[in-house]
Amino acid sequence: MPRRRDRDVAGWPRDLATIARDVGSLLTMEAVLMTVSVLVAAVFREWYVALAFALAGGVTAAIGLGARRAFADAPDPRMKHGMIIAASGWLLVAVFGALPFFLAAHFVPPAVAVGYVPAGVAYGQSSLVYFADPLHALFESMSGWTGSGLTMAVHEPSLPRSIQWWRSLIQWVGGVGVIVLTVSILARPGSGSYALYRSETREEKIHPSVVSTVRTVWKIFVGYTLASVLVLFAAILTSDYGSQLPLWEVAWQALNHAMTGLSTGGFSVTDNSIATYDSPFIESVLLPVMALGAIAFPVHYAVLADRDIRAVASDLQTRWLFLLFLVGVVALAVQNVVSIPAAEGAFTPATWLGVDALLGPLAADAARDSAFQWISALTCTGFQSAPIGRWAAGGKLLLSGAMVLGGAAGSTVGGIKIIRGYVIGRGIAWQFRRVFLPASAVVGTRLNGRRLNREEMEREFSEAAIVTLLWLFVLAASSVVLVNLVGPEFTYADALFEVASAQGNVGLSTGITGPTMHPVAEALFLLNMWVGRLEIIPILVFARSVLYGLEP
């Protein structure tokens, strides 16, 4: 039994009081976002959806504020609390974030829902109806908050505007981190803020103060978002597709795609994602937007505030990111050109020599799709411009590798992260080199500008290896389960791709994900997205605390 001094916060154990108060802060912030979305629904005269947001916000605020006030005197969180707050907080934020989807699906009458379907399309039903299933609603919320981008909405344009907004908003906030947002507004300076900051797998700070750091991160993020909206507005407006739309619709699509592109989330408000535009120019504009989201925020700060453009070249992760862009695009383009189906102009030595005139435009399309999809995968954005489900297994496996790795730590991306992959590679080479040295040799190495001795290198290597091995174990186990739950039209390459997309918080799909998928597979993806966002360790700490309590 806990000692009496451990039960001095509203009759609760001090550890649980700390966790409940800070999770309550997360829910309070979510309730504020729901309240803002009520106004968006009112602007579009979506009164039933406005009611759903109001009710969802009221319930979320009552629980969040109730926990904050009840445990206001709880002590600051330590690292063990931070990990549990992150794991339980992200889970509960997704659960409460599902309420607007679920309630809107039940509040909106069928006759009104049909009115959301765009005129002239082949389908006659709004995708809002799928969210009447609580599992689908939770899936959409978890996918949004974790920046995954996989969706239960078969046709996004048929959703109410305020639901489209909610999907983009939660990805935009979730990309930087809901805990980061909460710290920037509600937390006070101190060790408790740092524990929460690190709980979202963030290490680097721009300023000595964590609160100052996260506020600077948000200033950079908001500035980039506004710039992205303007650039995308111009690109969409000048496209063949956009020239047929009213200006407000162009602005709406630019806003939503800027929010989900920069946050590397990938939700779209158009059918078939970016493939709807069929525009090389729009795809080209989105490439730097996605790349910005995959670069660590301290690098952005050095360039913008210190005007140090050399920071881009001097940062190890940024250098490797651009190198991987180049190598991956070339490798994927070659793979896709080689695998052009025979019916479309088979790749043979004769076509390589230019005998088959059909290869020219087909190869150009394959190279274009390869460039966009590789960068979309490596940055964990998930915008889709090509029917990946029809690609050969080699192309799917290459993209799966990109989604597993991801971009830079300290950015908005998922995956294992470049720095972790680099440390593992350097660690293996370092261990191999030690074999050929005498036992008395003093072995050190440099890593990202730091000089590490033997003990420090072993610690860095072991930490990176443990997280990576756990990550890959969950990936492999999940893909084996999934391949036995999908239809015969999907291969193991498809299953591995889909799990890598979910766990890497990407959103690209071969066609497995959707409202007709097996419920067990859908629940599995919920776990994958949750695990991928927090990189496993906080979830293991959370699971241990549930089973055995917080004390060792």
N, C-alpha and C positions, 0 to 999 in steps of 0.2 A: 504493500500500500504506500502511496506517496506520503512523504512527511508533511506535516501541517504547514511548514513554511513554504512548501511548493504549491499550496492551494490558497494563495492570498490575492487572487485577482478574480473577483466576482464568483468565488467558490470553485473556480476552475484551476487545474494545474497551470503553472506559469508558462510552460512550453506551449500548451494548447492555446492559452490565452494570446500569446504572441502571434501564433499562426493564424488564429481566428481573426484577430484585429487586422493583420496585414492582408489577408485574403478578403476581408470586408472592404478594405481600401480599393482593391482591384475591382470588386463588384460595384462599388460606388462610382468609380470612373466609367465602368461599362454602362451604368444607369444614365450617366450624363450623356454619353454617346447616343443612347436610345432616345433621350429627350430631344437632342438635336435632330434625330431622324423623324420625330413626330412633326417637326416644322417642315422637313422636306416632303413628307407625305401630304401635309396641308397645302403646300405650294402646288403640288400636282393634283389636288382635290381627291386624293385617295383616302377617303374618310375611314373606311373599314380597316385599312392598313395603319392609319394613324392611331386608331383605337388599339390595335394590336401592339404597336410600339409603346403607347402610353401605359397599357396594362403591364407589359413586360418590364418597362422601366420602373414602374411603381413597385412591382414585386422584387426586382433586383435591388432597388434603392432601399427598400425596407430591410432586407436581409443584410445588405452591405453596411448601411449606416448603423443598423442595430448592433452588428458585430463590432464596428469601430467604437461606438459609444460604450458598449458593455465592457470592452477590454481596453479602454483608452489608457489605463495605467500599466499595461503589460510592459515588460522590459523590451529593450531593443533586440532584434533578431541576431543570432550568431549564424555561422555558416551552415550548421545542421538545420537551423530553422529556415534559412534562405532557400535551401534546396527543396524542402518540403513545401514551403510557400509557393515556390515556382511550379512544382509538379501539381499540387492540389489547386493552385490558383488558375493555371492554364486550363485544367480540366473543368473547373467550375465556371470559368469565363466562357468556355465553349458550351457548357450545358445551358447557362442562362442566355447566352447569345443565340441559342436555338429557338428561344421563345418567340421572337418576332416572326420567324419563318413559320413555326407551328401554328401560332395564333392567327396570323394573317390567312393561312390556308383554310382555317376553320371559320373565320369571320367573314371573308369575302364571299358573297353569294355566287353560285355558278354563272348566272347571267352577267354579273359584273366582271368576273374573271375572264370570260370570253372576250370582253371588250379590251383586254390588255394585249390580245393577239394582234400583231401587225396585219394590216390589210394586204391581201394578195399572196399570203404564204400558203403552203400546202397543208400545214397542220392547223387544226381548229381548236386546240386545247391549250390553256396556259400551263406552263410548267410549275406554277404555284401549287397546283393540286398535289404534286409529289411530296410537298412538305407537310401534308396532313399526316403522313407517317412520321412518328417522332424520331425514328432511327435516321430517316432521310434528313430531317431538320437538324439533328445533332451532327450528322456527317457534314452538311453544308457549313455549319458554324465552326466545327473543328477545322475543316479545310480552309476556311477563311482566316480564322485567327492565327493558325500556324503558317499561313502563306503557302498552302499546298496547291490550291487551285483546281483540284479534282472536284467535280460537281455532279449533283443530282438533277440539276436543271437542264433538261435536254435542249430546250430552246430559250436562251437567256433573254432575247427581245420580248418574249411573252410574259415576263415578270413585271409586276408593278415597278414604277420608277424608284419608289422609296426602298423597295427590296433590292433592286440593282445597286442603289446607293449604299445600303447596309452591307452588302457583300464587298463592295469596294472599300468602304470605310474600315471594316474590321481587318481587311488585308493590309490597308495602309498603316493602321495602328499596330497590328500584329507584326508587320515587317520590322519595325524598330524594336518593338517589345512592349507589351502591355504593362509589364513591371517598370520598364524604363519610363513610360509615360506617367505612371503613378508616382515614381520617385521624383520626377521632375516637378510635379505639382504639389504633392501632399507631404512628401518626406522631409524631415529636417536633416541637416548635415550630421555626419557621424558614422560610426562603424556599422550601425544598422543599415544605413543606405548602401554601404559598400557590400554588405552581405547579400542584399536583395539584387544589386547590380550584377554581382558575380553569379548569382543563381541562374541567370539567363545565359550562362556560358560566355560571359563577357569578361575580358581581363584588362584590355588597354584603356587608359584614361587620357582624355585630352587635357584636362586640368587636374590639379591635385584633389579638388573637391569632386565627389561623384555627382552631386546635384548640379554643379556647374557644368560638368561633362555632359550629362544627359540633356540639359537645356541647350547646350551648344549643338548636340546631335540633332535635336528637333529643329533648331533654326536652320541648319544645313538642309535637313530633309524637306522642310516646308519650302525653302527657296528653290531647291531642285524640282520640287513638284510643280510649282508655279511656272518655272521655265519649261518644263516638259509639257504642261498643258498648252502653252502658247505654241510650241513647236509642233505638237501633234495636231492642234487645231488647223494650222496652216497646211500641214501635210494631208490631212483628211479632206479639207475643203478643196484642195486642188486635184484630188483623185477623181477618177471617173465615178466611183461609188459615192463619194462625198458630195460631188457637184449636184447630185439629184436630191440631196437632203436639205431640209431647212437649217438655217444657221444654228438654232438652238439645239437641234439634234447633233450637229457636228460638234458643238461645244460640249454637249453631254458625253458623247463618245470619247472626246479628247480628255475630258476630266477623269472619267472612270479608268481609261486605259493608262493615263499618266499615273494615277494613284496605284494601280495594281502592277504596272510595269516597273516603276521605281522601287516599290516595296518587294519586288521579285515574287509577287503572288500569283498573277496570271489569270484571275477571273476576268471575264469579258462581258460585254453587253451586246455582242453581236453573235449571230449563229456562226459556228465553225471558227470561232476565235478570230485571229488575224487573217486567216485564209479568206474571210468574207471580202476583204478589200482587194485581194489579188493585185497588190500594188508593191512593186520593188522599192518605190520611194518611201512608202510608209514603213515597210520592213527595215529599210536603211535608217530611218529616223529612230525607230525603236531600239536598234542595236546599241547606241550609246546610252540610252535611257536604262536599258537592262544592265549594261556594263557598270554604270554609276552605282547601281544598287549592290553590286558584287564587290566593290572596293571598300576597304575599311574606312570608317569615319575619320580616324586620326589623319589619314592621308588627305581626305577632302579638306580637313581643317588646315593642314599645312599649306595646301595649295591656295585656298581661299583667303585665309586670315594672314598667314605669314608670307604669302605670295612666293612660296618655294616650290616651283614647278619640278625641281629635282627630286622632290619627295616621291613622285610617281615612279621614277627610275630607281631610286634608292631603296624603296620598300620591297622586301623579298616577295611578299604575296602578290603585289601588283605586277611585278616583273613576270612571275610565273603565270599569273592569270592571262596576261596578253600573249605569252608564249603558248599557253594551252589553247587560247583562241585560234592562233595561227595553225598550230599542228593539228588540232582537232578538226578544224574546218577542212583542211586539205585531206586528211585521212577519211573523213566521212564523205566528202565529195567523191573521192576515188571509189570508195565502197559503193556508193549509190549509183555512180555512172556504170561501174562494172556490172551491177545487178539490175540494170534496166530490163524489164521483162521482154521476152522475145516478141510478143505481140506489139510492143511499142518501139521495136528497133533494137535487137539484141546486141550486146557488146561482144564483139569478136575481134580478132586481129585485123580483119578487113575493115571494120568500122574505125578501129584505132588509126588506120592509115587513111581514113577519110573516104572510103568507098561508099559507105552508107550515109547518104546525105541527111537521113532522118536523125542521126545522132546529135547533130549540132544543137537544135532547139531543146531536145530532150536532155542533153548533157548540161546545157545552160540552166534549165529548170532544176535539175538535180543538184547542181552546184549552189544555186540560189537557196533552195530549200535546206541544203546541208549547212550553209553558213548561218541561216537564221535559227534553225533548230539546234545546232550545236551550241550557239551562244545562249539561246533560251534555256537549254538543259544545264550548261555549266554554271550559269548565273542563277539557276533554280527558279527562273521566272515562270516558265510553263506556257507562254504564248505559243500557239500552234498555227503553222502556216501550210502544213502538208499532211496528207493522210498517212501517218506513221504506221498505222495498223497494216497497211499494204506494203510496207518496206520489207526487205529481206532481213533475216535474223541478224546478219552482221551489222547492219545499220542500227538495229534496236539495241544490240549489245554495246556498241560504241556509245550510244546516247545513255544507256544505263550506267556505264562507267563514269560519264560526265556528271550524271545526277547523283551518283554515290559520292564523288569527290566534292563538288560544289565550289564556291568561290572563296573569298577571303574571310577569315575570322574577324569579328568586329564590324561586319557589314550586315545586310538583311538576309543573307542566303541561308539555306539549309545544307545538308550533306556533311561529310566528315570534315571538310575545310582544307584548303591548300596547305596551311602551315602544318597541320597534323600529318598530311601525306608527306610533306617535305621532311619533317622530323623523323618519320619512320624510315624514309629512304636514306637520310644521312646517318641514322642510328645503325642501320644494317651495315652500311659501308664502314662505319666507325668500329663496330664490333668485329668485322672481318679484318680490318687493318690491325687491330690489337693482337690478332692471332700470330702475326709475324714479328711482333716486337718482344723484346725481353721482358720478363716479369717486373723488373725494376724500372722500366721506362715510365716516365710521367706523360700520360696521354690526355690531351685536351683537344678542344675543337671550337670553331667559331660558328655561331648560329644566329642568323639575322642580326648581325652587328654586336652580338654578345660573345664574350670569351667564357667557355664553360669548362670546368674541370671534370674529372671522371665521374664523381658522384652526381654532379648537376646534369651531365649528359645522360647518365643512366636513369635519372629521375624523369627527365623530359621524354626520353625514349619510351620508358615503361608506361607513363601516363598516356602518351599518344597511342601506343600499341594496345593498351587495355581498352580504351574507348573504341578504337577502330575494330578490334576483334569482336567486342560485344555488338557493335553496330552491324557488322557483317554477319554475325550469327543470327541476329533477329531478321535481317534481310533474307538470308538463305532459308531459315525455317519458315518464314512467312510465304516465300515464293513456292516452297514445296506444298504447303497447305493450299495456297491459292490455285495452283495448277490442277488440283483435284476437285476444285469447286466450280471451275469454269467449263464451258462447253468444248466439244472436240475441235471447234474452229480456232481455238487459241492454243498456242504452243507454250513450252516452258519459257522460251525467249519473251513471249508476250507477258507471262506471269511475272517473270523477273523484272521486266521493264516497268510494269504497273506498280509493283511493290517498291522498286527503287524510286519511282515518281512520288509515291505517297510518303515514304520514309525520308526521302530527300527534300520533302516539302516543295515539289516542283509543279506538278499538275498536267504534264503531258500524258496522253493516254493512247493506248492501242485499240480502245473500244470496250474494254472490260468494265470500266466504271460506269455506273448508271443506275437508275431506279429499279431495273430488273435484275441486278446482280444478286447473288446469294447473300442472305442476311449475315451469315457467318463471315463471308468475305468482307462485307461492309463493316462489320464490327472489328475485323482484323485490321482494316485500313485506319479505323479510328485510333487503334493502338499504335500503328506505324507512324501516323502523323504526329501524335503526341510524343512518341519516343524521339522522332526525328527533330522536333523543335527544341527539345531539351537535352538531346545527346545522351540519353539513357541514365547516366549516373544519378541525377536528381530523382528520376522515377524509381530507381532501385532503392534509393534512400527513403523515398516516400513509402514504397512497398514494405521495407523493413520496419519502418515506424508503425505502420498499420498492424503488422503481425506481432512485433515485439515491444513496441513503445519507443520513446525517444532516448531513454537512458541506456547506456551500454550494459 
